[in-house]
Amino acid sequence: MVLPFCEGTEAAVPPLFCGRYADILSGMEVQEGAAMKLGILCTMINGFGRRGYYNSQEVGLGRALAAMGHELTIYKGIDPSEEEEKVVVVPGLVVWYLPMRHLGAHGWMPVSALDAETKALFCFGDQQLFLPHIYRWCKRHGAAFVPYIGTAHSLNDGPKGRLMNILFETGTLRIYKNNPVLAKTSAAKAELEALGVERITVAPVGLDTSVLKQDFRSVDRDALRREHGYAPEDVVLCNVSRLSPEKRPLELIDLFLKIRGKKPFKLIIVGNGTLENALKEKIHFNGLEQEVTLYENVPYPEMWKIYCMSDYYVNMNKGEIFGMAIMEAVYYCTSVAAYRAIGPSVTLKDMKGHALCDDDDVIAQWLLAPYPSRQELEESAAKVARDFSWERCARAFLDIVQNASNSDVK
């Protein structure tokens, strides 16, 4: 069935360490420096960091830096059709949702909005095209510019993607080559090295547990299921993602048809996107309205219910860069089956009760196998909260800033 989860809301979409930063990223104590005015920039005009519907990476990092005593402004690009807004998250941390002109997902940040007293700018960079003028602003104002990179190639394999790669290589990539950068994964580090980038530190994405439900274990799961139309004996699968080709929602239906009837399976899909109508048609064509539920609108504070109702989280993206929803599922003790992509290979490494899969058949085998033990899922939940902390990324960023400051003094 196709139902709104909550009226009037949008859809929820959400190591290896190197060199001289290894001691920082391994969690050792580091002497904190003086408080600074810092900025975090996200020019991506897409689902990344959308208001109210994610465990937002930029806000998670901002919380960690603010907790260290620094003053943060997050500059989050939004489409010009959206309303500009400043939100105080915690004392010392402000998110400025700033309308930006953009070419697709590539936003143009007006440098007039930047605070001239900013000492360093942490930039969610990836393959963003319109960063050179931001970099030049930082150079003029003596601010360190630190890119954070999950991938450095276009996910579009067509002519548009090839053009984006060319534009990236002639602009933003030159900045990466001439400055220290942070990479989300060892695979991203290897990709950057192949492009000629040399000074790279791996700093994995963190999980901001402050916005997650802390007492979910005390919730009556059977009652929660009944509230949403599921029986205690149902085996509930869930998927949270944009309904776009790389996320493979249509193939998820094919997978469901393959295992249908072998257990009392039900499927929850959360998201919207370009394949939404095609997905609805496929659900209807196969007569799955009573077994597959599409929640188009789930505000983030309600997302814990999806994970807690579900037995499995299924990620079908063969090129997943990181996968915040995967970490959230692990946190909520929901067994994950995900492709062995660059992100899940880091997130699910040594995680008991979860599976890295090479194809759809292996995912199906995991779903049909005996369910993991509660002890395994609990151990992995504790591990993801412990190992994926934004404090590690924050310390790596501050180390680069401090080294840049020391170089200036010399």
Order of alpha helices (4+ residues) and beta strands (2+ residues): beta-alpha-beta-alpha-beta-beta-beta-beta-beta-beta-alpha-beta-alpha-alpha-beta-alpha-beta-alpha-beta-alpha-beta-alpha-beta-alpha-beta-alpha-beta-alpha-beta-alpha-alpha-alpha
